[in-house]
Amino acid sequence: MKTFIKLLFFIAIYSVNAQNSISGKITDSNNNPLFGVEVYASEIHKGTTSKIDGTYVINNIPNGKINVTFTYLGFKTATKLVIVSNNSIDLNITLKETPFELDEIIISTPFNKLQSENVMKVEKFSAKEMQKMGSTTLSEGITNIAGVSQISTGTSIGKPVIRGLSGNRVVVYTQGTRLENQQFGGEHGLGINGEGIGSVEVIKGPASLLYGSDALGGVLYLNPEKFASANEHSFLFNQKYFSNTLGSSSSIAGKVSSESWKFLARGTYAFHSDYKIPTNQRVTNTRFKEKDLKAGIGYSKNNFTSELRYNFNNSKLGLPEDGIQAQSTSLNLLEPFQVIDNHVLSSHNHFFFGESKLDIDLGYTFNDRQEFEENENEAALRMKLKTYTYNVKYHFPKIGDIEILSGVQGLHQTNTNFGEELLIPDAKINDIGVFTTANYVWNNSTLQAGVRFDNRNINTKKHEVTDDDDNLRIFDAVDKSYNSFTASLGFKTILLENLTTRINLATGFRAPNLAELTSNGVHEGTNRFEKGNNNLKNEKNAQIDLSLEYKTEHFELFANGFYNHLNDYIFITPTGEVEDENPVYNYVQEDSKLYGGEFGFHLHPHPLDWLHLESTFEMVTGKQKNGNYLPLVPANTWKNTLRTEFNVSQWLQQAYAFASLQSTFAQNNVSNFETKTPSYNLLNLGFGGDIILGKTKLSTSLSVNNLLDKKYINHLSRLKADGIFNQGRNIVLGVNFAI
């Protein structure tokens, strides 16, 4: 910790006296100035918006190579690489109109390029898009991304699933640092509130080259909201109402920035009662409350930038155990329930050395998870997880058209038990990984390749625990070390005019987690006795992705296919035995495969500029080598959306309306302890826009999910075994305004 503080002190005093700037004028193709264009330099976390005459300026730019992005609704995003060397840059930009979505800088990939320039296909979903969908939680919101779903426990707990892989196979990054919060458990959600999240990026496929162990299935990268532009300040308020759970979410934030310093703070409070199903009943103890605080400080001057962010989240979650009991809209939790405190502190620092750059990212996560059972004032189960992470990357000077990046990253983690019950033992985990990757661009093609080596050491303490029936359960000590080499190779090219293809080959790995190695008992909410296996080996996979994208001015067509071969895939399966009145499950390994993809089109017919027709189909199949199907694989889904965009005089701007039909097919390809799930169709509606009242802008949204109050059960619902339906009709009203 002392080293961490010293490094922050070094960052704070490191300085030279260059006063560079980038300025210019932004116009459309008819040379008309554009007002309100977002100008942003992602490497230094600085931005501004163009004035009414189209001019802009960003001061205190460090020496080196800086990517500047210009984003404006209805226009094609432009990015320019400028080289700053003790001088000021004049950069005038002409933006071209486009009917399709904005092209944005992708942060989760190594070279931070526009999506259209990336070798790897990455999905990006903004906070504004999530608000339009009327999602109750962040986990639910990201399921609107093709290829992404969630394992849910009611409306409060959701775990991301990317192309059939979940749990520790999906790495979550928030504030640029790895989130560790006992994510191995099915009843352990994200622990991140969606307010204060600017956008979500999803890497679908092995990303171990960039993120190490556990990124075998993909990465969910949460970008925090941006600071205010230089010399500006704002006060923001957000309110949402949810009819189904009689829920509310209130959030307030303040931002202020000078040329060098930036500050922001946001507080959020949300509560929901038991959710209602289409039979007009409420599912007992699915109620939850959440408090969330986010704060940030940024400093940018001369040849370095630094950003320090903190997030505290307190969640109180009911655990549904007895299905539908006495009906109530109370917010008071019933046993069993969880109380979870999650602290995330991150520091992101960029040093510019002319042609090269050094990134140093440090993180600390503290997760305190308590579980209360019947008639107990103290937590029966309590685990404290502390995780220190580091990620150091050096961008070498560009050699012609070749960019090279090398780095080292890792973590130190401790898990300590304080309750009478044990789910996993006290443990220490140490990770270290070294990697290098290169990007080469020529003509209309890009080639990207990289290699990496990782080591993970897991050391646990032996425990002997006596349960309520005086049965002795032993957690044997484990001392294991896991090594792995991973590699990736990607190629992007423009085959024909308007036709782009991407081919990616990547390997990934995942070391067994503590639950898989050491479990020995019943965990509330699972309804099974789980036994670990300390002989488990690394999971390793190799995946090939093929992406085709055809785009013209009024039509877009895409096809993403993948084949994922997994060696020694770890999964839980019933043994046929019974212990402590619960069926016994243990962890086994089997070579497996997953394959499928996402396909769709977007039609924007001329001259009906206000009309959009979007359609996506996503599918995935998971099989073991012996022919049995893998568990927890989502059903195939077809989504069709008819959307309009319009303005009404000067008082309603950027307005929209949509109708969406989600058709989920029957899931008949189930594992030996799952049951089949029938098909269903859900109709959703939405309407909203920016209401202009003088100098105040109110962003409003009204959505109705499951309009017809359809009875259905999602295949990945953990309440499916009890025959409990998913949520019925839910009307969500949201209002945002800034002062």
C-alpha positions in Angstrom: 0.0 0.0 0.0 2.9 2.3 0.7 4.2 1.7 -2.8 0.8 2.7 -4.1 0.8 6.0 -2.2 4.4 6.8 -3.3 3.4 6.2 -6.9 0.4 8.5 -6.6 2.7 11.2 -5.0 5.2 10.8 -7.9 2.4 11.3 -10.4 1.2 14.4 -8.6 4.6 16.2 -8.7 5.8 15.1 -12.2 5.6 18.1 -14.5 7.1 20.2 -17.2 6.0 23.5 -18.6 4.7 23.0 -22.1 1.3 24.7 -22.7 0.1 23.1 -25.9 -3.5 23.3 -27.3 -5.6 21.8 -30.1 -8.2 24.1 -31.7 -10.2 24.6 -34.9 -13.6 24.8 -36.5 -16.1 22.1 -37.2 -18.5 22.4 -40.2 -20.8 20.2 -42.2 -20.3 19.4 -45.9 -22.0 22.7 -46.8 -19.5 24.6 -44.7 -22.1 25.4 -42.0 -20.8 25.5 -38.5 -21.9 22.7 -36.2 -22.8 23.6 -32.6 -22.5 21.1 -29.8 -20.1 18.6 -31.4 -18.4 16.5 -28.7 -14.6 16.7 -29.1 -12.7 14.2 -26.9 -9.1 13.0 -26.5 -9.5 9.6 -24.8 -5.8 9.2 -23.9 -5.8 12.3 -21.7 -9.5 12.2 -20.6 -10.1 15.7 -21.9 -12.8 17.1 -24.0 -15.0 20.0 -25.0 -18.0 20.8 -27.2 -18.0 23.2 -30.2 -19.5 26.7 -29.8 -22.3 28.1 -31.9 -19.8 29.2 -34.5 -18.3 25.7 -34.7 -15.1 26.6 -32.9 -13.5 24.5 -30.2 -10.3 24.5 -28.1 -8.6 21.9 -25.8 -5.7 23.3 -23.7 -2.9 21.7 -21.7 -2.2 19.0 -24.3 1.0 16.9 -23.6 3.7 16.3 -26.1 3.2 13.1 -28.1 0.6 11.5 -30.4 -3.0 12.2 -29.4 -6.2 10.8 -31.0 -9.0 13.4 -31.1 -12.5 12.2 -31.8 -15.4 14.3 -33.1 -18.9 12.9 -32.4 -22.2 14.4 -33.4 -25.6 12.8 -33.8 -26.5 12.3 -37.4 -22.9 12.6 -38.6 -20.1 10.1 -39.2 -17.7 10.1 -36.3 -14.2 11.4 -37.3 -10.9 10.7 -35.5 -7.6 12.4 -36.2 -4.1 11.6 -34.9 -2.2 14.7 -34.1 1.5 15.0 -33.1 2.1 17.6 -30.5 5.7 18.8 -29.8 5.7 22.1 -27.8 3.3 23.7 -30.2 -0.4 24.5 -30.7 -2.3 22.6 -33.4 -4.9 24.0 -35.8 -7.3 21.2 -36.7 -10.4 22.0 -38.7 -12.9 19.2 -39.4 -15.7 18.7 -41.9 -18.2 16.0 -40.7 -20.3 14.0 -43.1 -23.9 13.1 -42.5 -24.8 9.5 -41.9 -28.1 7.8 -41.0 -26.5 5.0 -38.9 -25.2 4.9 -35.4 -22.2 6.8 -34.2 -18.7 5.2 -34.7 -17.0 5.5 -31.3 -13.6 5.0 -29.8 -13.3 1.5 -28.2 -11.4 1.6 -24.8 -11.3 -2.1 -24.0 -9.0 -3.0 -27.0 -5.3 -2.3 -26.8 -4.9 0.5 -29.3 -8.1 2.5 -28.6 -9.3 2.8 -32.2 -12.7 3.6 -33.7 -14.9 0.5 -34.0 -14.7 0.7 -37.8 -10.9 0.5 -37.5 -10.7 -2.3 -34.9 -9.5 -5.8 -35.9 -11.7 -7.2 -33.1 -15.5 -6.7 -33.3 -16.6 -5.1 -30.0 -20.2 -4.2 -29.2 -20.8 -0.8 -27.5 -23.9 0.2 -25.7 -24.4 3.7 -24.2 -26.1 4.7 -21.0 -28.7 6.6 -23.0 -29.6 3.5 -24.9 -30.0 1.5 -21.7 -32.3 4.2 -20.3 -34.5 3.9 -23.4 -34.9 0.2 -22.8 -36.2 0.7 -19.2 -34.0 -1.9 -17.6 -34.3 -2.5 -13.8 -30.6 -3.2 -13.4 -27.3 -2.9 -15.3 -27.2 -6.7 -15.8 -30.6 -6.6 -17.4 -29.7 -3.6 -19.6 -26.7 -5.3 -21.3 -28.9 -8.2 -22.5 -30.0 -5.9 -25.3 -26.6 -6.5 -26.9 -26.7 -9.3 -29.4 -24.9 -12.4 -27.9 -25.3 -11.3 -24.3 -27.8 -12.6 -21.8 -27.9 -13.1 -18.0 -28.4 -15.7 -15.4 -31.0 -14.1 -13.1 -32.4 -14.6 -9.7 -35.5 -12.5 -9.8 -34.9 -8.8 -10.8 -32.1 -8.0 -8.3 -29.4 -10.5 -9.2 -28.0 -11.0 -12.7 -24.8 -12.4 -14.0 -23.6 -11.7 -17.6 -23.5 -14.5 -20.1 -21.5 -14.1 -23.3 -22.2 -16.7 -26.0 -23.0 -19.3 -23.5 -20.2 -18.7 -21.0 -20.6 -17.0 -17.6 -19.4 -16.8 -14.0 -15.6 -16.7 -13.8 -15.3 -17.1 -17.6 -16.4 -13.5 -18.1 -14.1 -10.7 -16.7 -15.8 -7.5 -15.6 -13.8 -4.2 -15.7 -15.2 -1.1 -14.0 -13.3 2.3 -13.8 -10.6 0.6 -15.8 -9.8 -2.0 -13.1 -10.8 -5.6 -12.7 -13.9 -6.2 -10.5 -13.5 -9.1 -8.0 -16.6 -9.7 -5.9 -17.0 -13.5 -5.4 -18.4 -13.8 -8.9 -18.2 -17.6 -8.9 -21.6 -17.9 -7.2 -24.9 -17.9 -9.2 -26.5 -15.7 -6.6 -23.6 -13.1 -6.7 -24.5 -10.3 -9.0 -22.4 -7.5 -10.5 -22.6 -5.2 -7.5 -22.5 -2.1 -9.8 -25.2 0.4 -10.2 -25.9 1.6 -13.8 -26.0 5.3 -12.8 -22.7 6.9 -13.5 -21.8 4.3 -16.2 -21.2 6.1 -19.5 -21.2 3.1 -21.8 -20.6 -0.7 -21.9 -18.2 -2.5 -24.2 -18.4 -6.2 -24.7 -15.6 -8.4 -26.2 -17.3 -11.6 -27.3 -14.6 -14.4 -27.3 -11.3 -15.1 -25.6 -9.6 -12.0 -24.3 -6.9 -13.6 -22.2 -4.2 -11.9 -24.2 -5.3 -8.5 -22.7 -6.9 -9.6 -19.4 -5.4 -12.9 -18.3 -7.1 -15.7 -16.5 -11.0 -15.8 -16.5 -11.3 -13.8 -19.8 -11.7 -17.1 -21.6 -15.3 -16.3 -22.5 -15.1 -12.5 -23.0 -15.0 -9.2 -21.2 -17.6 -6.8 -20.0 -16.0 -3.3 -19.8 -17.9 -0.6 -18.0 -16.7 2.9 -18.9 -17.5 5.5 -16.2 -19.2 8.8 -17.1 -16.9 11.6 -18.3 -15.9 14.6 -16.4 -17.2 18.0 -17.4 -15.5 19.9 -20.2 -12.8 22.4 -19.3 -14.0 25.5 -17.4 -17.6 24.1 -17.2 -19.8 22.8 -14.4 -23.1 21.0 -14.2 -25.6 19.6 -11.8 -27.5 16.5 -13.0 -30.6 14.8 -11.6 -32.1 11.5 -12.7 -35.4 9.8 -11.5 -36.9 6.5 -12.6 -40.1 4.8 -11.6 -40.9 1.1 -12.1 -44.5 0.1 -12.0 -44.0 -3.7 -11.6 -41.9 -3.5 -8.4 -43.2 -0.2 -7.3 -39.6 0.7 -7.4 -37.7 4.0 -7.6 -34.2 5.0 -8.6 -32.9 8.6 -7.7 -29.5 9.9 -8.7 -27.9 13.3 -8.4 -24.5 14.3 -9.6 -22.3 17.4 -9.7 -19.3 18.1 -12.1 -16.8 20.9 -12.3 -13.6 21.3 -14.3 -10.9 23.8 -14.8 -8.2 23.6 -17.4 -6.2 21.2 -15.3 -8.4 19.8 -12.6 -11.7 17.8 -12.9 -14.1 16.7 -10.1 -17.3 14.7 -10.1 -19.5 13.1 -7.5 -22.7 11.1 -7.9 -25.1 9.5 -5.3 -27.8 7.0 -6.1 -30.6 5.4 -4.1 -32.8 2.6 -5.4 -35.5 0.3 -3.9 -37.8 -2.3 -5.3 -40.4 -4.5 -3.7 -41.1 -8.1 -4.7 -41.6 -8.4 -8.5 -45.1 -9.2 -9.9 -45.7 -12.1 -12.4 -48.5 -12.2 -14.9 -50.7 -14.1 -12.5 -50.9 -10.9 -10.4 -48.8 -12.5 -7.7 -45.5 -11.3 -6.2 -42.5 -13.5 -5.9 -41.7 -13.5 -2.2 -38.4 -11.9 -1.0 -37.2 -10.7 -4.4 -37.2 -7.2 -2.9 -33.9 -5.2 -2.7 -32.4 -1.9 -1.9 -29.2 -0.2 -3.2 -27.1 2.8 -2.3 -24.3 3.8 -4.6 -21.7 6.6 -4.5 -19.2 7.4 -7.3 -16.6 10.1 -7.1 -13.6 11.1 -9.3 -10.7 13.5 -9.5 -8.7 14.1 -12.6 -5.6 16.1 -13.3 -4.2 16.8 -16.7 -1.2 19.1 -17.5 2.0 19.0 -19.4 3.2 15.4 -20.2 1.0 13.4 -18.0 -2.6 12.8 -16.9 -4.0 11.2 -13.8 -7.4 10.1 -12.8 -8.6 8.7 -9.4 -12.0 7.2 -9.1 -13.9 5.6 -6.2 -17.2 3.7 -6.1 -19.0 2.4 -3.0 -22.0 0.2 -3.4 -24.2 -1.2 -0.7 -26.8 -3.7 -1.7 -29.4 -5.5 0.5 -30.9 -8.4 -1.5 -33.6 -10.8 -0.6 -33.0 -14.4 -1.6 -36.2 -16.1 -2.8 -36.3 -19.6 -1.3 -39.9 -20.7 -0.8 -41.5 -19.4 -4.0 -44.7 -17.5 -3.7 -45.9 -17.0 -0.1 -47.8 -14.2 1.7 -48.2 -11.2 -0.6 -46.5 -8.0 0.3 -45.1 -4.8 -1.1 -42.9 -4.3 2.0 -39.2 -3.3 1.5 -38.2 -5.1 4.7 -36.0 -8.1 3.8 -37.0 -11.6 4.9 -34.5 -14.4 5.7 -32.4 -15.4 3.9 -30.9 -12.2 2.6 -27.6 -10.7 1.7 -25.9 -7.4 2.7 -23.0 -6.6 0.4 -20.6 -3.7 0.6 -18.4 -3.2 -2.5 -15.5 -0.6 -2.6 -13.6 0.1 -5.8 -10.7 2.5 -5.9 -8.8 3.0 -9.1 -5.9 5.2 -10.3 -5.2 5.6 -14.1 -2.1 7.4 -15.1 -0.6 8.2 -18.6 2.9 9.5 -19.1 3.8 10.9 -22.6 7.3 10.7 -23.9 7.0 12.2 -27.3 6.6 9.2 -29.6 5.9 6.7 -26.8 3.5 6.5 -23.8 3.4 4.7 -20.5 0.1 3.7 -18.8 0.0 2.7 -15.1 -3.3 1.5 -13.8 -3.7 0.5 -10.1 -6.8 -0.8 -8.4 -8.1 -1.9 -5.0 -11.4 -3.7 -4.5 -12.9 -4.7 -1.2 -16.0 -6.9 -1.1 -17.7 -7.6 2.2 -20.5 -10.2 1.7 -22.8 -11.2 4.5 -25.6 -13.7 4.4 -28.3 -13.9 7.1 -30.4 -16.9 7.8 -33.4 -17.7 10.0 -33.6 -15.9 13.4 -29.9 -14.8 13.4 -28.7 -11.3 14.3 -25.3 -12.0 13.0 -24.3 -13.2 9.5 -24.1 -17.0 9.3 -21.8 -16.5 6.3 -19.4 -13.6 5.9 -16.5 -13.3 3.4 -14.2 -10.4 3.0 -12.3 -10.3 -0.3 -9.5 -7.9 -0.8 -7.9 -7.5 -4.3 -5.0 -5.3 -5.4 -4.5 -5.1 -9.2 -1.9 -3.5 -11.4 -1.6 -3.1 -15.1 1.4 -1.4 -16.7 1.5 -0.9 -20.5 4.2 0.7 -22.6 3.4 2.0 -26.1 6.5 1.9 -28.2 7.3 4.6 -30.8 5.5 3.8 -34.0 7.7 2.0 -36.6 6.3 3.0 -39.9 2.7 1.6 -39.8 3.4 -0.8 -37.0 2.2 -0.1 -33.4 3.6 -2.2 -30.6 2.4 -2.5 -27.0 3.9 -4.5 -24.1 2.8 -4.9 -20.6 2.7 -6.6 -17.3 -0.4 -7.1 -15.1 -1.5 -9.1 -12.1 -3.3 -9.2 -8.8 -2.9 -10.1 -5.2 -6.1 -11.3 -3.5 -7.0 -12.6 0.0 -10.3 -14.2 1.0 -11.1 -14.3 4.8 -14.1 -15.9 6.5 -15.8 -14.4 9.6 -19.1 -16.3 9.9 -19.9 -19.6 11.4 -20.5 -21.2 8.0 -18.0 -21.7 5.3 -18.6 -21.7 1.6 -15.0 -21.4 0.5 -11.9 -21.4 2.7 -9.5 -18.6 3.6 -7.2 -18.2 0.6 -4.5 -16.2 -1.1 -4.3 -15.8 -4.9 -1.4 -14.2 -6.8 -1.5 -13.5 -10.6 1.2 -12.2 -12.9 1.1 -12.0 -16.7 3.4 -10.5 -19.3 2.3 -9.8 -22.9 3.0 -8.0 -26.1 0.9 -7.2 -29.1 1.4 -5.4 -32.4 -0.9 -3.7 -34.9 0.1 -3.2 -38.6 -2.0 -1.2 -41.1 -1.6 -1.1 -44.8 -4.0 0.1 -47.6 -7.4 -1.1 -46.5 -6.1 -3.9 -44.2 -5.0 -4.4 -40.6 -3.2 -7.2 -39.0 -2.9 -7.6 -35.2 -1.1 -10.3 -33.3 0.0 -11.0 -29.7 1.4 -13.5 -27.2 1.1 -13.8 -23.4 2.3 -15.9 -20.4 0.5 -16.1 -17.1 1.0 -17.7 -13.7 -1.7 -18.0 -11.0 -0.9 -19.4 -7.6 -3.7 -20.4 -5.2 -3.1 -21.2 -1.6 -5.9 -22.0 0.9 -6.1 -22.8 4.6 -7.4 -26.0 6.0 -10.7 -25.7 7.9 -12.8 -28.1 10.0 -16.4 -27.1 10.4 -19.3 -28.7 12.3 -22.7 -28.0 10.9 -26.1 -27.7 12.7 -26.4 -31.6 12.7 -22.9 -32.0 14.2 -21.5 -33.3 11.0 -17.8 -32.6 10.5 -16.9 -31.0 7.1 -13.3 -30.7 6.2 -11.8 -28.1 3.7 -8.4 -29.5 2.8 -5.6 -27.1 2.2 -4.8 -26.4 -1.4 -1.5 -25.1 -2.8 -1.7 -25.0 -6.6 0.1 -23.2 -9.4 -1.3 -22.8 -12.9 0.6 -21.6 -16.0 -0.6 -20.8 -19.5 0.6 -19.4 -22.8 -2.1 -17.6 -24.9 -2.0 -16.0 -28.3 -4.2 -14.1 -30.8 -4.1 -13.3 -34.5 -6.6 -11.0 -36.2 -7.1 -9.7 -39.7 -9.4 -7.0 -41.0 -9.8 -5.9 -44.6 -12.3 -4.2 -47.0 -13.0 -7.0 -49.4 -15.3 -5.0 -51.7 -16.7 -1.5 -51.6 -18.9 -1.2 -48.4 -18.0 -4.8 -47.4 -15.7 -5.3 -44.4 -14.5 -8.7 -43.0 -12.8 -9.6 -39.8 -11.2 -12.9 -38.9 -9.9 -13.5 -35.4 -8.1 -16.6 -33.9 -7.5 -16.5 -30.2 -6.7 -18.8 -27.3 -7.7 -18.3 -23.7 -7.5 -20.0 -20.3 -9.1 -20.0 -16.9 -7.7 -21.4 -13.7 -10.2 -23.3 -11.5 -11.8 -21.0 -8.9 -12.0 -21.5 -5.2 -15.6 -22.9 -5.3 -14.6 -25.5 -7.9 -11.6 -26.6 -6.0 -12.8 -26.5 -2.4 -16.6 -26.4 -2.0 -18.0 -28.7 0.7 -21.5 -27.8 1.8 -24.9 -26.2 1.1 -25.1 -22.5 0.1 -28.4 -20.8 0.7 -30.3 -20.3 -2.5 -28.6 -23.1 -4.5 -30.7 -26.0 -3.0 -27.8 -28.4 -3.5 -24.8 -29.7 -1.7 -21.7 -28.8 -3.7 -18.3 -30.7 -3.5 -15.2 -29.3 -5.0 -12.4 -31.1 -6.8 -8.8 -30.0 -6.1 -7.5 -32.1 -9.0 -9.1 -29.8 -11.6 -6.8 -28.5 -14.4 -6.8 -25.2 -16.4 -9.6 -24.7 -18.8 -8.1 -23.8 -22.2 -9.9 -22.8 -25.4 -9.3 -21.8 -29.0 -11.9 -19.8 -30.9 -12.3 -18.6 -34.4 -14.5 -15.6 -35.2 -15.6 -14.5 -38.7 -17.4 -11.2 -39.1 -18.9 -9.7 -42.3 -20.3 -6.2 -42.4 -22.0 -4.7 -45.4 -22.9 -1.0 -45.1 -24.3 1.5 -47.5 -25.9 4.9 -46.8 -29.4 3.3 -46.1 -28.7 -0.4 -45.4 -26.5 -2.3 -43.1 -26.1 -6.1 -42.9 -23.9 -8.1 -40.5 -23.0 -11.7 -39.8 -20.8 -12.8 -36.9 -20.1 -16.5 -36.6 -17.9 -18.3 -34.1 -16.6 -21.8 -33.1 -15.1 -22.2 -29.6 -13.3 -25.4 -28.6 -12.8 -25.9 -24.9 -10.4 -28.3 -23.3 -11.1 -29.5 -19.8 -14.3 -27.5 -19.5 -15.4 -27.4 -15.8 -19.0 -27.8 -14.9 -21.2 -29.1 -12.0 -23.2 -32.2 -12.3 -25.4 -34.3 -9.9 -24.0 -37.5 -8.4 -27.4 -39.0 -7.4 -26.4 -38.9 -3.7 -28.1 -36.9 -1.0 -26.4 -35.1 1.9 -28.0 -32.7 4.5 -31.3 -33.3 2.7 -29.9 -31.8 -0.5 -28.8 -33.5 -3.7 -25.0 -33.7 -4.1 -23.3 -32.0 -7.0 -19.6 -32.2 -7.8 -17.3 -30.5 -10.3 -16.0 -32.5 -13.3 -14.2 -31.7 -16.6 -14.9 -32.6 -20.2 -13.7 -31.3 -23.5 -16.5 -29.3 -25.0 -17.5 -26.9 -27.8 -19.7 -23.9 -28.4 -20.7 -22.5 -31.7 -23.2 -20.1 -33.2 -23.3 -16.3 -33.9 -25.3 -13.2 -34.4 -26.9 -12.0 -37.6 -29.0 -9.0 -38.6 -29.7 -6.0 -40.6 -30.6 -2.3 -40.2 -32.7 -0.6 -42.9 -33.0 3.2 -43.1 -34.9 3.8 -46.3 -34.6 7.0 -48.3 -36.4 9.4 -48.2 -38.0 8.2 -44.9 -35.1 9.5 -42.8 -37.2 9.1 -39.6 -37.7 5.3 -40.0 -35.5 2.5 -38.8 -36.1 -1.2 -39.1 -33.7 -3.4 -37.1 -33.5 -7.2 -36.9 -31.0 -9.5 -35.1 -30.9 -13.2 -34.6 -28.6 -14.8 -32.1 -27.9 -18.4 -31.5 -25.4 -20.6 -29.5 -25.1 -24.3 -29.0 -22.9 -25.9 -26.3 -22.0 -29.6 -26.3 -19.6 -31.9 -24.4 -17.3 -34.3 -26.2 -19.6 -37.2 -25.2 -22.5 -35.6 -27.0 -24.3 -34.2 -23.9 -25.3 -30.6 -23.9 -23.7 -28.0 -21.7 -25.8 -26.3 -18.9 -26.8 -22.7 -18.8 -26.7 -22.0 -22.5 -29.3 -19.4 -23.6 -32.0 -20.1 -26.1 -31.9 -18.7 -29.6 -33.5 -15.3 -29.9 -34.8 -13.2 -32.7 -35.4 -9.4 -32.1 -37.2 -7.1 -34.4 -37.5 -3.4 -33.8 -39.4 -0.6 -35.6 -38.0 2.7 -34.5 -38.6 6.4 -35.5 -36.6 9.5 -34.8 -38.1 13.0 -35.1 -38.1 16.6 -33.8 -41.2 18.6 -32.8 -40.6 22.3 -33.4 -38.1 23.6 -30.9 -39.5 22.1 -27.7 -39.0 18.3 -28.4 -35.6 17.4 -29.8 -34.0 14.0 -30.6 -37.3 12.3 -30.0 -37.8 8.6 -30.6 -40.5 6.0 -30.5 -40.1 2.2 -31.0 -41.9 -1.1 -30.9 -39.9 -4.2 -30.3 -40.8 -7.9 -30.6 -38.5 -10.4 -28.9 -39.1 -14.0 -30.0 -37.2 -16.5 -27.8 -37.2 -20.0 -29.2 -37.7 -23.2 -27.2 -34.5 -24.5 -25.5 -34.6 -28.2 -26.0 -30.8 -28.7 -25.9 -30.4 -29.1 -22.2 -27.9 -30.7 -19.8 -28.8 -33.8 -17.8 -30.0 -31.8 -14.8 -31.9 -29.1 -16.7 -35.4 -29.2 -18.0 -36.6 -27.9 -21.4 -38.0 -24.4 -21.7 -40.8 -23.5 -24.1 -40.7 -20.6 -26.5 -42.3 -17.2 -25.9 -42.8 -13.7 -27.5 -42.4 -10.4 -25.7 -43.7 -7.0 -27.0 -42.0 -3.9 -25.8 -42.7 -0.2 -26.5 -40.8 3.0 -25.9 -41.1 6.7 -26.3 -39.0 9.7 -25.3 -36.9 12.8 -26.2 -35.4 16.0 -25.0 -37.9 18.6 -23.8 -36.5 22.1 -24.1 -37.9 24.5 -21.4 -36.0 27.8 -21.8 -32.3 27.0 -21.0 -33.2 23.7 -19.3 -33.3 20.4 -21.1 -35.3 17.5 -19.7 -34.5 14.1 -21.2 -37.5 11.9 -20.8 -38.2 8.2 -21.5 -41.2 6.0 -21.2 -41.0 2.3 -21.8 -43.4 -0.6 -21.4 -41.7 -4.0 -21.2 -43.8 -7.2 -21.7 -46.7 -5.1 -22.8 -49.1 -8.0 -23.1 -48.2 -9.4 -19.6 -47.0 -12.6 -21.1 -46.4 -15.7 -18.9 -42.9 -16.9 -19.6 -39.8 -18.4 -17.9 -36.4 -17.6 -19.2 -34.1 -20.7 -19.6 -31.4 -18.9 -17.5 -33.7 -18.0 -14.6 -32.5 -19.6 -11.3 -36.2 -19.7 -10.3 -37.1 -21.9 -13.2 -36.7 -25.1 -11.1 -39.6 -23.9 -8.9 -41.8 -23.0 -11.9 -41.8 -19.3 -11.2 -42.5 -16.9 -14.0 -40.3 -14.0 -15.0 -41.5 -10.4 -14.5 -44.8 -9.3 -16.0 -45.7 -6.0 -17.5 -43.4 -3.2 -16.3 -43.9 0.5 -17.1 -40.7 2.5 -16.6 -40.7 6.3 -16.5 -37.5 8.2 -16.5 -36.5 11.9 -16.3 -33.1 13.5 -16.5 -32.1 17.1 -16.5 -28.9 19.1 -16.2 -28.4 22.6 -14.9 
